[in-house]
Amino acid sequence: MDWLIAPFTFEFMRHAMTAGLVTGVTTSLVGTWVVLRGMAFMGDALAHGVLPGLTLAYLLEISLILGAAVAAVVVIGGVGVVQRCARLRADTGIGLLFVGMLALGVIIASKAQSYAGDLTAILFGDVLGVTDADIGVAAVAAVVAIVLTVVLYRPFIVLALDERKAAVLGLRPRLAHVVLLALLAAAIIASFRAVGVLLVFGFLIAPPATAALVTRRVPVMMLAAIGFAVVGVLAGLLVSFHLGTAGSATMVGVTVAEFFLILLGKEVRGWLAASAANRPPVPDGSG
């Protein structure tokens, strides 16, 4: 049991565990709505789209969170402009802004001479180097996600299932969609310290997608997603500590592996059930 407990006697591991668990709560709740709403591509675009804001804020020595927030607003607004003015599908605007903002972020980063280490941390996270301030930001985001999920549960659930029905019921689906996008942006911005802008998408999607394999009720799905995220954080940190791998990437990798393991288990179970149903009856030997 020493290999299981000893790593967390170190303060940096306890910080990493706290940051990972708090981040897992936020991304699991928000990610559930993303999966139900079919907004995975938008979530990925937002995760990449905040990069130029982060890099520019770093070069100007201003708040990284402020820079990421401005970039997120640009991405969300840009998608709406492309869709409305160019009369193209939303995924076209999302794809263009996805690539454009990512390229802009790399261009801005290339202007800094000694930026490689900080850029790596922003892109891929540095959960083993999080501070109390980073944990505080993640905790605020978790509280906001919990409160909005409870307060706006009905508008969000109807929006995810049937947007036209939401309009008929007077639930203002456009406003609910904007709030959901803002919540998604907040989750990404609050999580980049722990898992990075390129890996946060895995944390957003993998636990809720895994939960969707085992349950259909939304509240249970959220709780299951948090459970899968917790397992991913703890197992990922243990593997990272003992094998010397990157902490953030290992956590995300474990959560993705959970999805495929559960999926494989369901397929095997279905195959065994089908085989049993098609097996001819065994004669009882009577007569």
Secondary structure in CASP SS format (residue, H / E / C, confidence):
PFRMAT SS
TARGET T0000
AUTHOR 0000-0000-0000
METHOD secondary structure of the structure
MODEL  1
M C 1.00
D H 1.00
W H 1.00
L H 1.00
I H 1.00
A H 1.00
P H 1.00
F H 1.00
T H 1.00
F C 1.00
E H 1.00
F H 1.00
M H 1.00
R H 1.00
H H 1.00
A H 1.00
M H 1.00
T H 1.00
A H 1.00
G H 1.00
L H 1.00
V H 1.00
T H 1.00
G H 1.00
V H 1.00
T H 1.00
T H 1.00
S H 1.00
L H 1.00
V H 1.00
G H 1.00
T H 1.00
W H 1.00
V H 1.00
V H 1.00
L H 1.00
R H 1.00
G C 1.00
M C 1.00
A H 1.00
F H 1.00
M H 1.00
G H 1.00
D H 1.00
A H 1.00
L H 1.00
A H 1.00
H H 1.00
G H 1.00
V C 1.00
L H 1.00
P H 1.00
G H 1.00
L H 1.00
T H 1.00
L H 1.00
A H 1.00
Y H 1.00
L H 1.00
L H 1.00
E C 1.00
I C 1.00
S C 1.00
L H 1.00
I H 1.00
L H 1.00
G H 1.00
A H 1.00
A H 1.00
V H 1.00
A H 1.00
A H 1.00
V H 1.00
V H 1.00
V H 1.00
I H 1.00
G H 1.00
G H 1.00
V H 1.00
G H 1.00
V H 1.00
V H 1.00
Q H 1.00
R H 1.00
C H 1.00
A C 1.00
R C 1.00
L C 1.00
R C 1.00
A H 1.00
D H 1.00
T H 1.00
G H 1.00
I H 1.00
G H 1.00
L H 1.00
L H 1.00
F H 1.00
V H 1.00
G H 1.00
M H 1.00
L H 1.00
A H 1.00
L H 1.00
G H 1.00
V H 1.00
I H 1.00
I H 1.00
A H 1.00
S H 1.00
K C 1.00
A C 1.00
Q C 1.00
S C 1.00
Y C 1.00
A H 1.00
G H 1.00
D H 1.00
L H 1.00
T H 1.00
A H 1.00
I H 1.00
L H 1.00
F H 1.00
G C 1.00
D C 1.00
V H 1.00
L H 1.00
G H 1.00
V C 1.00
T C 1.00
D H 1.00
A H 1.00
D H 1.00
I H 1.00
G H 1.00
V H 1.00
A H 1.00
A H 1.00
V H 1.00
A H 1.00
A H 1.00
V H 1.00
V H 1.00
A H 1.00
I H 1.00
V H 1.00
L H 1.00
T H 1.00
V H 1.00
V H 1.00
L C 1.00
Y H 1.00
R H 1.00
P H 1.00
F H 1.00
I H 1.00
V H 1.00
L H 1.00
A H 1.00
L H 1.00
D C 1.00
E H 1.00
R H 1.00
K H 1.00
A H 1.00
A H 1.00
V H 1.00
L C 1.00
G C 1.00
L C 1.00
R C 1.00
P H 1.00
R H 1.00
L H 1.00
A H 1.00
H H 1.00
V H 1.00
V H 1.00
L H 1.00
L H 1.00
A H 1.00
L H 1.00
L H 1.00
A H 1.00
A H 1.00
A H 1.00
I H 1.00
I H 1.00
A H 1.00
S H 1.00
F H 1.00
R H 1.00
A H 1.00
V H 1.00
G C 1.00
V C 1.00
L C 1.00
L C 1.00
V H 1.00
F H 1.00
G H 1.00
F H 1.00
L H 1.00
I H 1.00
A H 1.00
P H 1.00
P H 1.00
A H 1.00
T H 1.00
A H 1.00
A H 1.00
L H 1.00
V H 1.00
T C 1.00
R C 1.00
R C 1.00
V H 1.00
P H 1.00
V H 1.00
M H 1.00
M H 1.00
L H 1.00
A H 1.00
A H 1.00
I H 1.00
G H 1.00
F H 1.00
A H 1.00
V H 1.00
V H 1.00
G H 1.00
V H 1.00
L H 1.00
A H 1.00
G H 1.00
L H 1.00
L H 1.00
V H 1.00
S H 1.00
F H 1.00
H H 1.00
L H 1.00
G C 1.00
T C 1.00
A C 1.00
G H 1.00
S H 1.00
A H 1.00
T H 1.00
M H 1.00
V H 1.00
G H 1.00
V H 1.00
T H 1.00
V H 1.00
A H 1.00
E H 1.00
F H 1.00
F H 1.00
L H 1.00
I H 1.00
L H 1.00
L H 1.00
G H 1.00
K H 1.00
E H 1.00
V H 1.00
R H 1.00
G H 1.00
W H 1.00
L H 1.00
A H 1.00
A H 1.00
S H 1.00
A H 1.00
A H 1.00
N H 1.00
R C 1.00
P C 1.00
P C 1.00
V C 1.00
P C 1.00
D C 1.00
G C 1.00
S C 1.00
G C 1.00
END
